Amino acid sequence: MSIQYLNVLFNLSVQAYIALSSMSQWGTCHDLVNLCDFYNTIVATFERNPDDPWVVETLEWWNEYVFILLRYTNKELLTDIS
């Protein structure tokens, strides 16, 4: 799995948090959530135990339901990700 692939996943996680929160503009903190720590925690979760069943199943889900849509809608972004 490429680093670029995982970076897209991690960034989308933070963007989803922002979209679902009451944040009106970008910032590193929202209420009690530090978004830098949030991002780093997600990265550590996937990197620490890449063979963990939850990590494997989560990445399979993203491949099947999320990244397939991105491949069709933004081919330039993900053309070399497999």
Rosetta blueprint (number, residue, H / E / L):
1 M L
2 S L
3 I H
4 Q H
5 Y H
6 L H
7 N H
8 V H
9 L H
10 F H
11 N H
12 L H
13 S H
14 V H
15 Q H
16 A H
17 Y H
18 I H
19 A H
20 L H
21 S L
22 S L
23 M L
24 S L
25 Q L
26 W L
27 G L
28 T L
29 C E
30 H E
31 D L
32 L L
33 V E
34 N E
35 L H
36 C H
37 D H
38 F H
39 Y H
40 N H
41 T H
42 I H
43 V H
44 A H
45 T H
46 F H
47 E H
48 R H
49 N L
50 P L
51 D L
52 D L
53 P H
54 W H
55 V H
56 V H
57 E H
58 T H
59 L H
60 E H
61 W H
62 W H
63 N H
64 E H
65 Y H
66 V H
67 F H
68 I H
69 L H
70 L H
71 R H
72 Y H
73 T H
74 N L
75 K H
76 E H
77 L H
78 L H
79 T L
80 D L
81 I L
82 S L
